[in-house]
Structures are given as structure tokens and as C-alpha cells.
Amino acid sequence: MQPESTNGTDGGGLAVPMAWLCAEYVADELLRAGGLVEPGSLEYGAGRRTLALTVYLCGGAQPSPGTGGEDVMEEWLALTAYGHPWEDWVRERLAARGERDGDEDEGLGLARETWRLLESTQLLATDLGALSAAPAAGLAVDESARVWLPAWQVGLTLGHLALRLY
């Protein structure tokens, strides 16, 4: 997002709210540390957006070892876990924030746009839904079986794995 003015008369505020910047930074750091996909790939972008949205809608707290951040990390892990209704949670949080903060909250505008992009973008990915039993049963995933998925589904899986590896 570009500032409205570059001549120093725009009030000096950030073009992107600090809460959203922090959420994107945390998401980027988690994905880079996990090393699961190449930075700059579509999958990486989906993972970063999904994690940033999760962090932002949770209030943006950052986990720091030894400072109680483990509770925050556990919350993010629970939210991104397989089977959690993350999509419904996002919609509910966006609606609640909209009612509470109104449309003046620029961070909320960025979160809504991020959600719109995650819903409307489709990525070709391995069909993990084709597994008929738990992965612990020793079944192999046929990586050649690919399906089109909303970007948030790919991002959610990558985000959860990155959190586990942190």
C-alpha cells in the first residue's frame, strides 16, 4: 500500500498499520525458519497470508521462548490444525472486528483483502483429502494425484507445519 503523499504533508503515519506489519513479519519468519517451500513461490505466499491472517485475528501476540509465548503458539497450532473450522473462524473474527472497530481500521481492511485473495486463488496441490486412513497407519500419499484447492487450504497446511517446526 503506497502512502497517499510523498511530500511530507500526509501526517507522517504508516501506510500499513503496525499490527498488520507485525503479523506479516511473524508469518514470514515462521515460514522461512521451517524451510518447507521456496520463498516467492505461490505456496509460500499462501502460507504467509494464512499465517498472517491467523496472527492478526488472534491479536498479533508474538511467541517468545521463556516469556509465555508458548500459549500463543499453542493457540495458533490449534487454529491451524487439520479438522479445525479455520475458514468459519476467520469469517466470524472478521465480522466481529468489523462490528467492534468499524471500517476505519486499516488493518481490518488488509485482513479482509487477504481473506478475499486466499478464497479466490486456486492452487494445484497434492490431494491430501484422498487419504482414507490416518497417516500414522503407514499409508503413502500419491503425490501425482493433484486437485485445485483454495489457497488458504494449502497455506493452512504449510502454516501448521511451520509452527510445528518452530
Secondary structure, DSSP 8 states (H G I E B T S, - for coil): ---S-SSS-S-S--SS-HHHHHHHHHHHHHHHHHT-S-TTSHHHHHHHHHHHHHHHHTT-----TTTTHHHHHHHHHHHHSTTS-HHHHHHHHHHHHHHHH-TT-HHHHHHHHHHHHHHH-EEEEE-GGG--S-GGG-----TT-EEEEEHHHHHHHHHHHHHHH-
